[in-house]
Amino acid sequence: MDQPTVGILHPGSMGAAVAACAATNAAEVLWCETGRSTASVERATRFGLSPVATLAELVDRSDIVISLCPPAAAEGLARNVAGHHFAGVYVEANAINPVRTQRIATLLEPDATVVDGGVVGSPPVRGKAPTLYLSGPVGATECIKALFAGTAVRTAVLGTEVGKASALKLSYAAFQKTSRVLVALAVGMAREHGVDQELIEIASKRTDSYLSEPQYVAKTAARAWRWGPELEEAADALAAAGLPPEILRAAATTLARWHDVKDDSELTLTDALDRLAQP
């Protein structure tokens, strides 16, 4: 597919940056501005994305549609796209469990070809280079690899089975995000007893431990609104595999205490721990 037109659903911090990378090898990258926030408009403009008025127009003009949105919205978006009989390549790149990914594939097929995607890493800005893991039909995954060739988004194909990329994304998220929650709880407990600096000093001697990065607690708090639903998805995947999901559900419940500080870049470690201690 030579210089395809790409549609992005929706340009959040990750979606907009990924879409900007796709623009390197695309004829145009579209997004639907109807009903979106001022922040979304500013972000899409900054990354050079082209606005369209309706989802129908985006679907009609796009060869590839990439869905990167909060987990709860993934199926609704896919259903809306399917309602417009999209016949291109649909990249389901949300942090959802494999069962939901397969359900979305059923919604969109046979009109569309569905590629399962999972982004591991930070948004591709300021030198960061996340990996987009892919699984699905060979021709379609090769098309997505070509779309991101030479950009800050690396790609890796896991096979032809839809669900593999989602499983890998959630497996990593289960460890990484829960570990950050445990750091917050450990530092919070130590602070309550006046030994938080001693805890951090112990941890600093082990550079491979997240506990040696207590300043990241504030970033965890600001991202809690996204991370909590991801951990619920991972918990569902654990349950489906016959594994105990309780630890991930507990971490998601802890993250919910920070929902009112969504994307707050000014939050400090002290602020985050204070909020965590409030029931």
N, C-alpha and C positions, 0 to 999 in steps of 0.2 A: 504494500500500500504506500504509494509515493505521496509524501507530504499530506497526510490526512488532516481533516478538520476534527478537532477534539472538543468535547463538552465536559466541563467539570461541575460536579455536584458535591459539595458547595465549596466556595473558596474560603475556608477557614485558614488558620495559620499554616497547617500542613498542606491542605488542598491547594491553596493559592501558590505556594512555593513549588509544589510538585507540578502544577499546571504550567508555571513559568518555565520549568525545565523542559516540559513537553513541547513548549512553543519553539524550542530550538529546531526541532525536526518536523513541526506541523505547519500546515498552511495558515491556521488560525486556531486560537483557543477561546471557546465561548463559555459564558456563564449566564445564568438567568437572574436578573436583578430584581424581579418582582418579589416583594415581601421580604427582602433582605435588609439587614441593618446598615446604618451609616458606616459602621466599622468594616462591614463586608465590602461595601462600595469602595471605600478608600483603599482597602487591601487589594481588591481586584484591579483598581486603576493603577496602583503602585507597581503591580506585577505585569501590567500590560495586557490584561485579559479583555476580550471584546464582549460587551453586554448585549443580551437579547431580551426581548420583553416577555417571552413566554417559554415554558418548558417545551411546548409543542414545536416552537421554532428551533430550539436547541437540538432536540431529537431529530428533527427533519434534516438539519444541516450537518449533523455530526456523523463521522465514520466510526469514531471511538468515543464512548462515554465513560468517564472515570468517576466513581462514587466514593467520596471521602467525606463522611459526615458523622455526627454522633451516632453510636450504635443503635439507639432506639429508633432512629429515623430511617435506617437502612432499607427495611422491607417496604415501607410506605413509598419511598422514593423509587425503588425498583418497580413497584406495582404501577406507579404513575408513568414511568418510562415505558413499561410493557403496554399500558393503555394506548400509547401513541404508536405501537407496532414498530418499535426501534429494531432495525435489521442489521446493525453493525456489531462491533465488539464492545461488550459491556464489562468493565473492570470493577468487580466488587471488592474494593480495597479497604473496607471498614473493619474495625476490631470487633468482629462478631464470631460466634462459635460455628464450627463446620456444618452443623445441622441447619442453621439459618442460612448459611451460604448456599448450601445445596437446595434449600427451599426457594431462594431467590433465583437460582439457575432454572428451576422448574417454571417459575413465573415468567421468565423472559424467553425461554426456548419454546418453539424452534425458531422464532423470528430472529433472535439475537444469538451471538456466540458469547458465552460467559467465561471470563477468566477470573479465577480466584486470586486476590492479591493481599499481601500483608506488608505494611511498611514498618521496618525496624530501624529506629534511629530518630534523630531530631530533624526538623524541617531543613531542606537543602538551601540554607542561607549562611553567609559569613564562613564559608569554607567547610561546612558540614556536609556529609555525603551519606544519606541513609540508603538502605537496601530495600528495594521493592521485590519481595519474593512472589513468584507466580506459579500457578498450577492450572492446567486446563488444556484444551486442544492445541496441538503443536503449532499449527499455522497462526493461531491467535496469540499465543505466548511469544512467538517470534516477532509478530507485528508490534507487540508492546516493548520487547527488547529493542527493536529498531527505533521506536519512538523516543526512547531515553538514551540511545547511544551517544556517547561523548558528553553527557551531562553529569551533574552532581548526583543524580539518582542512579545508583547501581541497580542492576537487575540480576536475579538468579532464578532459574526455573527448577522446580521441585518434581515435576512429572505432569501427567495428564489428568490426574484425579482432582476434581474440584473439591476443596475442603482442606487440602494439605497446607496451602499457604496460610489459611486462617488458623489452622491448628498450630503451626509454628509461631505465628504472631502471638497467639494467646498463651502458648507455653512460655515464651520469653517474658511476656507482660506479667504473667502470674508470679514469676520470680522477681523481676526487676521492680515492679510497682509495690508488691507486698514487702519487699526488702526495705524500700524507702519508708513505708508506713511503720515498720518495726523500728527503724532509726528514730523516727519522731516520737514513738512511744518510749523507747529507751532513754532518749535525752530528756523527755518530759518527766519521766519518773526520777531520773537523777537530779534534775533541777529542783524538783519538789523537796529533795533531801539535801540540797546544797552541794552536790558532788558532780554537777554536770561538767565542769571544766576538767575534773580528774578523769571522768569517763572519756571525754574527747581526747585527753592526753594519752590514755591507754590505747584508744582506737588509732591515733595518729602513728603509732608504731607498727600498725598493720595496714599498709597502703592499699591492700587488695580488699579492704572492707568498706562498705558504704557508710559505716559508722564513723569513718574518718572524715566524712563530708557533711557535718551537721548543718552547714549553711544551705544545703539543698532542701532542707525541710520546708523552707518558705516557698521554694519552687514547687514542691510536692503539693503544698496547700493551694497554690494558685491554679494547679492543674487538676485538682481533686474532682471537679465537675465532669471531667472527661475520664479520669482514671477509674473512678468508682464504677460506672457502667461497664467499662472494659473488664474489671475484675468480676463483675456479676456474670458477664459472658463467659469468662474463663472458668468460673465456678460451675456454670451449666455444662461446659465441656468436660470438666472433671467428673461431674455426676454421671454424664452419659458414658464415660469410660469406666464407671464403677469405682472411681476414686473419691475419697472424702473431700467435699467442697467447702467445709465449714470455715477453714482458715481464710479463704479468699472472700467469703461473704462477710466475715468479721472485719477484714481490711477495708472492704467497700463501705461498711457501716462507719468505720473510723473516718474515712475520707469524707463522708457526708457532713461531718462537723465543719468542714471548710467550704461548703457550697456557696457561701455568701461572699467569698473573696475570689471569685472567678477572674482569672487572668490578671490579678493584682501584682504588678511588677514592683511595687513599692513595699510589699510586705516584708517584714523582718523575721528573723528566727524567733525573737521574743514574741512578736505579734502572733505568729503561727502557733506557738506552744500555748500561749494564753487562750486562744480560741479552741484549741484541742482540749483544754482542761475544762471548758464550759459544756455542761450536758445539754 
